[in-house]
Amino acid sequence: MNTTNAVIGVVAVALIGGGVYFFTSTPAVPAVTTFEACVAAGNPVMESYPRQCTSKDGTHFTENVGNTVEKADLIRVISPRPNEAVQSPLTITGEARGSWFFEASFPVVLTDWDGKIIAQGNANATGDWMTTDFVPFKATLTFVAGASTYSNKGTLILKKDNPSGLPENDNSLEIPVIVGSTTGGTVGGGILPYNSGIKGTVTLGPTCPVMKDPPDPQCADKGYATTISLYRKGSATVFATTKSDAGGMFQVSLPPGTYTISASGGQTLPRCTPTDAVVGATGYVTATISCDTGIR
C-alpha cells in the first residue's frame, strides 16, 4: 500500500510539474497595438484612405498618414507615399497651391526617428507659381541613414515658405516614411499605401434662376463640400469614403480598378449624379461630380 501511494505521488508530481512547464513555456502572443502589427498578424485591412485594420479582438487601428488628409487642399505629394521606404537620393514630386511657394520654391526637410534633420533642401515649382491653383513641384534630397538610430521611421516635412517669419503664417505637410540606406543598399520594409486613386471636384449648379447668354460669371457652378462614397463597380458595399472641401475638391488613394463615385446631396436637393472612374496602376484619375440644385 505504501509503495502504491508512493508511485501515485511520484506520477502526480510529474504530471503537475509537466503541466507547470507546459503552461509557463507556452510563448505569449504579442499584443497588437499598432496598425503595422495588426497587418503583420494577418488581420483584414479595409482598403480605404487612411487604411484600417481590425484585430481578432475587434480593435480597430488606423494607418498613420501624417496630416496628408488635412492639408490635401493646400499641398499633395505624389511620391513618396506615407510609410513608403525611401533611400538616397530621394526624389519628391507633387503639387501645391501657388501660395505655398515664395520665389518658386519652399523648404523640404527629412528627419529621423529622434527628430534630427538628416537632409534638407528646396522644392522647386515646375510651372508658373504666381497663381492660387495647384503647381507641380520637384525636390531631391541626399542623406545617410544613421546606423545606430532606435528606429528607421522618419518624417518628410514640406514647409510653406514664409518670408515674413511670422508664426501665424507657418504651415507644413508631414509624411511618415521608412528611412533606408544610400543607393545600392537595402531598404527596410514598410506597408505601402496605394500610389493611385481619384482626384476631382464636386460642383453645384445652377446657381441662378435665369441663365443668360453669354453666361454670367456670377452664375457659374460652385464647389460643393460634402461626403463622397466610392464603390467597386457593380458592388453595393462602400469601399472607401472621403470629403470634398469648400471648393469642392477631393482626393482619395485607391488600388487599381473601376469605381462608382457618389456624392451625398440633401434629402430632396441637391441631386448628385454618380460618376464612374477607372483607376490605373499608378497616378490619380480626374473626375467631376455634378450636383443639381433644382434652381430653374
Residue pairs with C-beta under 8 A, 6 or more apart in sequence:
30 37
30 41
31 37
32 38
32 41
32 43
32 55
32 56
32 57
32 59
32 61
34 61
35 51
35 52
35 53
35 61
35 62
35 63
35 64
35 191
36 191
37 61
38 45
38 53
38 54
38 55
38 59
38 61
39 45
39 53
39 191
41 55
41 56
43 53
43 54
43 55
43 56
44 53
44 54
45 51
45 52
45 53
46 52
46 53
46 54
47 194
47 239
47 240
47 254
47 255
48 239
48 240
48 241
49 65
49 69
49 193
49 194
49 197
49 240
49 242
49 252
49 253
49 254
50 62
50 63
50 64
50 65
50 69
50 82
50 193
51 62
51 63
51 193
52 60
52 61
52 62
52 63
53 60
53 61
53 63
54 60
54 61
55 61
63 82
63 83
63 191
63 193
64 82
64 83
64 176
65 82
65 83
65 175
65 176
65 193
66 82
66 155
66 173
66 174
66 175
66 176
67 173
67 174
68 76
68 77
68 82
68 173
68 175
71 171
71 173
72 245
72 249
72 250
72 251
73 97
73 245
73 247
73 249
74 96
74 97
74 99
74 100
74 160
74 171
74 173
75 94
75 95
75 96
75 97
75 100
75 158
75 160
75 173
76 94
76 95
76 96
76 134
76 199
76 251
77 92
77 93
77 94
77 156
77 158
77 173
77 175
78 93
78 94
78 95
78 195
78 284
79 91
79 92
79 93
79 94
79 195
80 86
80 90
80 92
80 156
80 175
80 177
81 175
81 192
81 193
81 194
81 195
81 253
82 175
82 176
82 177
82 193
83 176
83 177
83 178
83 190
83 191
83 192
83 193
84 177
84 178
84 190
84 192
84 193
85 177
85 178
85 180
85 187
85 188
85 189
85 190
85 192
86 110
86 154
86 156
86 177
86 178
86 179
86 180
86 187
87 145
87 180
87 181
87 182
87 183
87 185
87 187
88 119
88 141
88 142
88 143
88 144
88 145
88 181
88 182
88 183
89 140
89 141
89 142
89 183
90 110
90 119
90 140
90 141
90 142
90 143
91 138
91 139
91 140
92 108
92 123
92 137
92 138
92 139
92 140
92 141
92 156
92 158
93 136
93 137
93 138
94 136
94 137
94 158
95 134
95 135
95 136
95 137
96 106
96 123
96 134
96 135
96 137
96 158
97 132
97 133
97 134
97 135
98 128
98 129
98 130
98 131
98 132
98 133
98 135
99 132
99 160
100 106
100 160
100 161
100 171
101 125
101 129
101 135
101 137
101 161
102 161
102 162
102 163
103 161
104 124
104 125
104 129
105 122
105 123
105 124
105 125
105 161
106 122
106 123
106 137
106 158
106 159
106 160
106 161
107 120
107 121
107 122
107 123
107 158
107 159
107 161
108 120
108 121
108 122
108 123
108 139
108 141
108 156
108 157
108 158
108 159
109 117
109 119
109 120
109 156
109 157
109 159
110 117
110 118
110 119
110 120
110 141
110 143
110 154
110 155
110 156
110 157
110 177
110 179
111 117
111 118
111 154
111 155
111 157
112 118
112 145
112 146
112 149
112 154
112 179
113 149
113 150
113 151
113 152
113 153
113 154
114 149
114 150
115 155
116 146
118 143
118 144
118 145
118 146
118 154
118 179
119 141
119 142
119 143
120 141
121 139
121 140
121 141
122 139
123 137
123 138
123 139
123 158
124 137
124 138
124 139
125 135
125 136
125 137
126 135
126 136
126 137
126 138
127 135
127 136
128 135
129 135
143 179
143 182
144 182
145 152
145 179
145 180
145 181
145 182
152 178
152 179
152 180
152 188
153 176
153 177
153 178
153 179
154 176
154 177
154 178
154 179
155 174
155 175
155 176
155 177
156 174
156 175
156 176
156 177
157 172
157 173
157 174
157 175
158 172
158 173
158 174
158 175
159 170
159 171
159 172
160 169
160 170
160 171
160 172
162 169
162 170
162 171
177 190
178 187
178 188
178 189
178 190
179 188
180 186
180 187
180 188
181 187
193 253
194 253
194 254
194 255
195 253
195 282
195 283
196 253
196 254
196 255
196 256
196 279
196 280
196 281
196 282
196 283
196 284
197 251
197 252
197 253
197 254
197 279
197 284
197 285
198 230
198 251
198 252
198 254
198 259
198 261
198 277
198 279
198 284
198 285
198 286
198 287
199 249
199 250
199 251
199 252
199 284
199 285
199 286
199 287
200 249
200 250
200 251
200 261
200 277
200 286
200 287
200 288
200 289
201 223
201 244
201 247
201 248
201 249
201 250
201 288
201 289
202 223
202 224
202 225
202 226
202 228
202 244
202 248
202 250
202 263
202 272
202 288
202 289
202 291
203 221
203 222
203 223
203 224
203 248
203 288
203 289
203 290
203 291
204 221
204 222
204 223
204 224
204 248
204 270
204 291
204 293
205 220
205 221
205 222
205 290
205 291
205 292
205 293
206 219
206 221
206 293
206 295
206 296
207 219
207 220
207 221
207 222
207 293
207 295
208 216
208 218
208 219
208 295
209 295
209 296
211 219
212 219
221 290
222 248
223 244
223 245
223 246
223 247
223 248
223 249
224 244
224 248
224 263
224 270
224 291
225 243
225 244
225 245
225 246
225 248
226 243
226 244
226 263
226 264
226 265
226 272
226 291
227 241
227 242
227 243
227 263
227 264
228 241
228 242
228 243
228 244
228 250
228 252
228 261
228 262
228 263
228 264
228 289
229 238
229 240
229 241
229 261
229 262
229 264
230 238
230 239
230 240
230 241
230 242
230 252
230 254
230 259
230 260
230 261
230 262
231 237
231 238
231 239
231 259
231 260
231 262
232 239
232 257
232 258
232 259
232 260
233 257
233 258
233 259
233 260
233 276
239 254
239 259
240 252
240 254
242 250
242 251
242 252
243 250
244 250
244 263
251 284
254 279
255 279
256 279
256 280
256 281
257 278
257 279
258 276
258 277
258 278
258 279
259 276
259 277
259 278
259 279
260 274
260 275
260 276
261 274
261 275
261 276
261 277
261 287
261 289
262 272
262 274
262 289
263 272
263 289
263 291
264 272
265 271
265 272
265 291
268 294
269 292
269 293
269 294
270 291
270 292
270 293
270 294
271 291
271 292
271 294
272 289
272 290
272 291
272 292
273 289
273 290
273 291
273 292
274 289
275 287
275 288
275 289
277 285
277 287
278 285
279 285
